[in-house]
Amino acid sequence: MELNLHRLWIFMQVVEHQGFSAAAQKLYMSQPSVSNQVRRLEQSLRVTLIDRSGTRARPTAEGEVLAEYGKRVFLLAEEAVAAVQQVGGLVAGRLLIGGSTTVGTYLLPSLLARYQRRYPGIDCDVFVGNYETVQEQLLGGGIGVAVVAGTPHGDRFVVESVLDERLVLIAAPGHPLADRATIRPDDLGGARFLLREPGSQTRELQEQVLADWGLAGASRADIWGPEAVKQCVAAGMGLALISEHAVVHEVRTGALLTLPVAPAPQPRPISLVRRRDRLLSPAERAFLDLLRGLRHWPGERDEADGGACRC
């Protein structure tokens, strides 16, 4: 039994584009040639890989297994090329980092700007989504390294806590509790809480804090994304628990205010996540070294980086 990589690549294109004609156009081949190569692959493996009974070509159960391994094969090939090209130093290349919504919006930009000052030849890309989306990209091989809020679990991941942050309770200016020196959870019984969308790590922590405060049954609404949450709070739609780093500007300018609730929410970790079986490129390893060297969230205070630097 033999696996021909050229035929495997053609099969992967058929699966990705859900058809022999679309794959043929992508590969600049004729449709009969694509069909013939996939059929010869099936013959060599003695299984049917593509279900041809419908209007679209779909992988069989065996085809789905092969497609999953195929992604890993070609991803590893890309990693090998990148590693070889960067042996002489990080003088050229590309870095893709994933981030959960809060982290990707408020941590990664300043951190990657610092990275690019160190390695100006490396182009940096950022993928931002809620944790469920980022996890799918990690498992699928689209992202090699991600930085997320919370502590993900799973045997396929290596997880490393690198920083932490707190959630703060925010309100619109003029809120009735704004002048209170200390607010108890009982004071919030009639409040409406604006929560992040399901699938967000922030949402899970919001739920936990409300439960700890005895407010699990409080009135609530789902708001997608931290920027939308802030705008809704500023408009007077309710209160929200949100990352302290997401509201620095708004609190400073008076657009939002924080309510001093006791007990305050416990800090949550910011975690570096990568797939256990993935070989990291030199550019990714350099990013990990930079992240592990942080003692504070970038921008909180000056940190040495070959001299004092405000990141």
Secondary structure, DSSP 8 states (H G I E B T S, - for coil): ----HHHHHHHHHHHHHTSHHHHHHHHT--HHHHHHHHHHHHHHHTS--EE-SSSS-EE-HHHHHHHHHHHHHHHHHHHHHHHHHTTT-SSSEEEEEEEEHHHHHHTHHHHHHHHHHH-TTEEEEEEEE-HHHHHHHHHHTS-SEEEEES----TTEEEEEEEEE-EEEEE-TT-TTTT-SSB-GGGGTT-EEEEE-TT-HHHHHHHHHHHHTT-TTSEEEEE-SHHHHHHHHHTTS-BEEEEGGGSHHHHHHTSSEEE-BSS----EEEEEEEETT----HHHHHHHHHHHT-SS-TTSS-EESSSEE--
